């Protein structure tokens, strides 16, 4: 498995529930307008959602650590 295939798999795995349905519905029009495949667009959206989720967890931890010092 190549790195690109692995990245697509990880990005797609984070698309569940409502977010997954929305990502799948917008991936096709975006793929038509760009040089990417539908799977690649879904993976990018999945990574963005994953990164935002991590940001939402890390941000309060950083704020709390700054207040305690």
N, C-alpha and C positions, 0 to 999 in steps of 0.2 A: 504494500500500500504506500503510495507516494504521500508526501507532506500535504499536497493540495487536496488529495482525496480525504486524508485524515482531517484537515481543517474543515472541509465541507461537511463531513460526518459530525464533527463536534458542534459546528454552528447550527446544523439542522436539528441536532438532538435537543437544543435549548428551546426549540419552537414547539411548545405544547399548549393546548387549550385555545383560548381566544387569540392570544398572540400568534400562535401557529397558524390559525385560520386566516388572520389578517395578513400575515407575512406571505402566505401562499397565494392569497388573492392579489396582492400587489406585485409579487415577484414576476409574474408573467408579463405584464405591461412594461416593467422596468427592463426585463431581459430583452424584450423586443427593441427597445430604444438604445440599448447598450450592446457591447460585444460580449456580454457575459451570458452564461446559461442560466436557466431558471434555478437550478440547484445552487449555483454560485451566489446568486442574489439572495436566496433564502438563507444561505450560510452567513453572508455578510449581515443580514438583518438579525440573525440569531446571535452573532458575535456582538452586535451593538446592544441588543437586549441583555445579554450576559454581562457585558461591561457596565452597563447602567445599573444592573442589580448589584454588582460588586461595589460600585461607587456608592450606592445607597447604604450599604453595610459599613464600608470603611469610613465614610465621612463622619458619622456620629462617633465612631471610635476615636478618630483623630481629634475631634473637638473635645471629647471627654478627657483625653490624655493631656491636652493643652491646658484645660481648666484645673486639673489636679496638680500640676507642677508649678 
